[in-house]
Every structure is written in structure tokens, then in C-alpha cells.
């Protein structure tokens, strides 16, 4: 037991040190880059994950992370997925033209739960309202969220886009054309289970924050909106087999078994019986997701599974973080503990890598990768 505690303490200490090393200050804003080796800008959901971890040991730094992120917000309300480009140490006035899964409200609420800094909420909440209005106007379709670019999904090369794009740009760096080049047509889009689940959770967070700020009318609005989005998820995505699948732009289900199957649990959309069936038949199925280092982004039973393919099979710690929270939400404490244990094993074996081979635990992609420190949040929440 003592040895196990020492090992846990070592992982937490390493996570803290990594986030400190990846901190940068630019134009008066302080934020955390994902990796000093490959990703040297500020990224939307990366910063949300960084803030969620930072809150455990430096709540002020966590607040600054999110304030920096929101400083790049457009007048329309859109928050770009990448910002803080530099040339010779000077910030450039460019950002990407897409957003990412709307995790900001969840990150803000999590940070506030530690800091209890009401002023932070007062400052950020109006920007969040503007962002959520933009999401409703520009990304919501029939109550669920669409993503207009594979990069916007956060899972750049995902198999979910294989049937949407006539030319598989998402498998190459040509996918960045629609992300950055002005006026380049963004014709592809999918209605996303995961983005919608994160959206439903974010709206619930907005309701909680509005209540803290004494805005009862807004709180009721966001609560009702969250419930409506959750109901729309079931209506739009649920198939006869009880599983939730994203849909193409032509409104056809995308029937690949990916980690998105578990996203409805993150938003609390499933009944307890449905969650139990999903966990028992699919998550703990060693022929699908319960690999030696779970969970693969794509079930190993899928012909498209690739143990080292970018978002086409490897284990990512941010996905495990979402699943870990979902499992705890539904009372699967033993499964959550085992998932945590196996995730820790990958980190101990390979360090904080961008992603991992789900069969061997081999670290892949960028080194010293920021959001893999989410293991710290999982440890402290378990």
C-alpha cells in the first residue's frame, strides 16, 4: 500500500512539473502549450483540460488559462480551436476558423469549484453566454451539434469521417485547408454524439453558474436547454440496438464502434439499465474496448482499427478522463478504478505522451503532452 501511494504521488508530482514547464506568457496572457516539442500555441480543449488539472494545485493559474483562451473569442462569439501564434516572439493576429468540442463551461465550473472566486465567474460568464449563443446559432441542428471539420471534432483523423469525405482529406495534412484558409469551403459536416454530449453537460454547467451568480432566469433557461439537448440526442442518435451513433451530413448513421458510444454517459443521458448494458456488453468486452491499456478510440473488432493510427485506435487520456467521470456518475466505481489503474500503468510505462498503443501501452505522438496530466484529476476524483 505504501509503495502504491508513493507511485501515485510520483505521477502527480510529474504532472505538476510538466504543466509548469509548458506555461507561456504572450501579450499579457498566460496559458499552457500542449507540448514544447510539437504544439506551441494555445488550443481550446487542451486549455480546458489543463485548467481542470491546474485547479488542484494552482487555481489562479487555472483561471488565467481560461481567461487567456476567452481573450481570443471573436465578436461573433466563436472561440477558435487554436490561437496565440507567434513570429519572433510577437503574437500574430490570426486564429483558426473552427472551434472544438464546447468544454469551456465545464472547465470554468470545475475551476470555480476549487477557487470559489466569484469575480472570475462574473468576468467569464458573459463571454460564455456569447459563445453558447454562437453554438446555438451556428452549430446546432435539430437540437444536436454538428461539427464542420474533422479538426473541429478534436479527433482529426477519426474513422467517423471516412464516409463523409469523398476525398479522405482528414487522413492527411490537407485537412488543415478547411481549418485555416479563408473562404475555403467547409462542405463536410457530421452530427456528433460526443460534441452533443459535451454540449449538454456544458449547458448544465451554465445553469449551475447562473444560479451561483443569482441569475435564476438564466439558470432555468440553461437547465431547460440542457434537458432539450439530451432528449434530442436520443431522438437523433439512438439506434435499434440501443447504441448512439453520429450521423453524416446526409443524415445517415455512422455505425462504427468508437469511444463516442460512451459519450451519452458523460452527459447523463442513459438510464441506469442502459448504462449497465453498455458497460457490460461493450466497455468490458475484451474483443471490443477492454484492451490491456483501455480504451481504444476504435473498437479492436472494427476492421478500421489501427493500434497506432492517429485517432483510429490508440488510447487517449482525455477520452479515458471523460469515461472515468461517466462511470463514477453511474456508480461503476470498481470499473472506474480499474480504468484508472490501467491508465496509470500506461503513464508509468511511457510517460505523458499524446496517445498510447492500447495493446502494449507504448507511448506515441508528442512527448510531455499536457492533457495527459488529466490522470491527476482522475486520481484525485476516484
N, C-alpha and C positions, 0 to 999 in steps of 0.2 A: 504493500500500500504506500509506504514511504517513497519507494523508488518511482511508483506511478505518479505521485504528486510532484516529485522533483522533475519528472519528464514533462508533465503538464506545465509547470512553472517555466521550464526552459523554452517551450513553444511560445508561451505568452510573452516572455521577455524578448524573444527573437522577433515576434510580430511587432511589438512596440518599437524596437530598434529599426526595423525595416521602414515603418511609416515615418519615423523621424528623418531617416536618410533620404526619403523620397519627397520631402517637403520642399516647396519652392515658393518664392515671393516675386510677383511680377505686377508692376503698375499699382502697387499698394495692396494687392490681393494675395493671400497665402492659400495654397492648395497642395494637394499630393498628386504627383505624377504616378501613373500605373507602374512604370519601370524605368529606371535610369538608363537602361540599355536599349529599349526599343520605343517606348511610348512616352514622349517628353512634353505632352500638353495636358490640358485638363479635359477629362471625359465625364459625361453625365452620370451614368450609373456606376462608374468606377468611384467617382467622388461621393456618391450616396453610400456605397459600401465602405469607403474609407472613413466617412464621418460616423457611421454606425459602430465601427471598431474604435475610433479615436475617443468617442464619448466615454469609454470605460476608464481612460487614464488622463485625458486632456479635453474636457468638454469645450473649453474656449477654442481650441484648435478645430474641433469638430464643427462648431458654429462658423468659424472663419471659412472652412472648407465649403460649406453650403452657401454662405454669403458670396464667396468668390464665384461659385457656379451660377448663382442667380444674377450676378453682375453682367453676364453675357446674354441675358434674356433680350429678345428682340421686342420692338414696340408692339408687335402683333400678339406677344405673349409666349411665343415659341422659345423654348430653351434648347440651344443646339447641342448635339451629342459630343462635339469637340470644339474647343476654343483655346485661347491663350497660346496662339502661335507666336514664335519669336524669330527675329533675324538680328544677329549680332547683339543679343540681349535686349532688344526692343520689341514690345508687343505689336503684332500686326493686326489691322482692323478686319480680320477675316474669321469666319467660323464655317462649320459645315452647314448644309441646308436641310438637315434632318434632325430629328430628336432621337430619343431612346426610350425604352420602357419607363413609364412615369413613376419612378421610385422616390421622387424628391419628397413628397409629403410624408411617406413612411420614414425616411431618414430624418426629416425635421422633427417629427413627433418622437422618434427614438432618442434623438439628441436632447430634446426638451425634457424627456422623462428622467434624464440624468442631471441636467444643468438647472432645471426649474427656473430658467432665465426668461421671464415673461417678456422682457424687451426684445429678445431675439425673436420670439413668436410674433410680436407686434410688427417688427420690421419686415419679416419674411412673408407673413400670411397674405398681404395684398398681392405680392408677386405670384404666390401660389394660386391665388384666385384667378389671376390673369392667365396663368399657364393652363389651368384646368378649363377655363373658358375657351382657350385656343384648342385644346384637345377635343372638347365637345363639338366645336365648330368645324375643325379641320381633319379630325381623325376618327370621330365616332360615326359608325354606320349601323343602323338598326339596333342601337344600344350597346354594341361591342366596338372594340378598337381595331382599326386596320393599321398596318404598317406599310409604308410605301417604298421600302428599300430594304434589302437584306441586312445592310448595316444598321438600319434603324431598329431592327428586331433585337440587335445585340448579339445575335447568333449568325455571324456573317455568311458562312458557307453552308448553313443548315440544309438538310435534305428537304425541309419544308418548302424550299423554293425550287426544287428540281422540276416540278411540274408546272410552275408558274411562268418560268422564263424560257422562251423559245431558244434563245442562245444563253447557255448557262454562265452568265457574267458573274454570278455570285461565287463561282468556284475559282475565279481569277481576280487579279487586282483591277481588272476593268470595272469591277463593281463600284469602284470609287468615283466613276464618272458621274453617276446619278447623285452621289453624295456631295460632290464639291463643285462640279462645273455648272455655272449659272445657265438657266434655261434648258439644260439637258433634260429631255422628257423623263418623268418618273411614271412610267406606264404600269409597272408591276406593282402589285399590292396583294397582301393576304389579310384576311380577318384572323387575328391572332388570339388563341386561347390564353397564352401566357401574358401578353400585353394587357388583355382584358382583365385577367385575374389581378394583376398588379394595379390596374386602374381602379377596380372595385375596392381593393384594400386601401388605395390612396384616398379615395373618396370617404371611406370610413375614417381615415386619419384626419381628413379635413373637417369632418363633423366633430371629432374629439377636440381638435384645436380651436374650432369656433366656439365650442362650449367653454373651454378654458378662458377664452377672451371675452366671454359674456355675450356672444353673438348668437343667441338662441335661434333666431330665424334662419341664419346661415347654417347652423348646426343641423336643424331639421331638414333643410334643403339638401345638404350633402349626404345625410343619412338616407333620405328617400332615394337620392340619385344612386347611391351605392347599392341599395336593395334592387333598384330597377336594372342596373348593370348586371348584377348577379343573376337575376331572373332571365335577362337576355342571353347570358352565357348558356344557360340550359336550353333555351329555345333555339338558339342558333347552332351551338356546337355539339350537343349531346346526340349520340347515335344510338341505334337499336341495341348495340352491345353494352350500352351504359358508359362508354368512353367518350371523352370530349376531344374532338379533332378540329384543328384550324381549317379554314376554308380558302380556296383560291379566289382570285378576283372575279372568276366566273361562277362563284358560289358553289363549287364542288368540294366535298370534304377531302382533306389530305390525310389518308389513312395510315400514315407511318407511325409506329410506336416510338415516340420520343419522350424526353423528360417532361414535355408540356402536358402529358397525361395527368401529372400530379399537381399542376398549377391550380386547378379548381380548389384543391385542399388548402392552398395558401390563402385563398380568399374566403374560405369557409362556405363554399357553395354546395358541397356534397353533404348528404345526410350521413350519419354515423355508419349506417349499414352500407351505404355506397362506398364510403372511405375504407371500411373494413374489407370489402370485396376487392377494391382496387389495390390495397396494400398486400393482401393475401395472394391474389391471383397474378399480380404483375410486378409490384415492387420487390417482393421476397422470392420471386421466381428466378432461380439461378440460370434459366435459359433466356431470360429477358434482361432484367435490371440488377439483380443481386449478384454482381461480379465480385471478385476478390477485393477490388477497390471501387465500390459503387459511388454514384450511379453513372453509367454511361449516358451520354446525351442522346444516343440512339440505342434501342434495344439490340442486344447482340444477336437476336434471332432475325433481325432485319437484314436482307441481302445488301443493303446500302451501308451497313455498319462498317466503320473503319476505326480501329483502335487508336490510330494516330492522326486521323483526318480532322482537320480544323472544324470543330462543331459538328462533326459527323460520327462521333463515337466516344471521344475521351471524356473523362470525369473533370468537371469544373467545380471549384469550391463554392462559387456563388450559387450554383444550382443546388448543391447539397445544403447550403445555408437556407434557401427557400424551403426545401423539402424538410429539413430539420424543424423549422418553425411550424410547418404544416403538420408534421407528425405529433409534435407537442400539443398543438391546438386540438387535435382529435384524441389525445390521450394515449398515443402509441409510444409511451416512454421508453420501453425496452428496445423497440426498433430504432428510435431516435438515438439512444445511447450507443447502439451497435454501429449505426451510420457514422456517428461522431468518432467512435474508436477506429473505424476503418479509414476515415478521412485523416485523422491524426497520424495513422500509420503511413499514409502516402506522403505527408509533410515531413515526417521524421526520416523517411527513406530518401526523398528527393528535394526537400527544401520547399520554399514558397515559389512554385512555378506557375505559369499561366494556366496550364491544364496538365492532365495526367493520363497515362495509359490505364484504362480501368481493369485490365487483366494482370498487369505487372506492377503498377504503381510508379513506373518510370516517369520522371518529370519532363514536360515538353513545353515548347514555346518560350516566352520571355522568362528571364530569371528575376528573382527578387520582385515578384509580382504583387502589387498592393492588395488587390481584393482577396487574394488567398489568405490574408490575415483574418478574414471572416471566421476562420477556425477559432479565433479568440472569442468572438461573440457567441459562437456555438457552445464553447466550453463553459462560458460564464452563464449561459441561459439554460444549460442542460440540468 
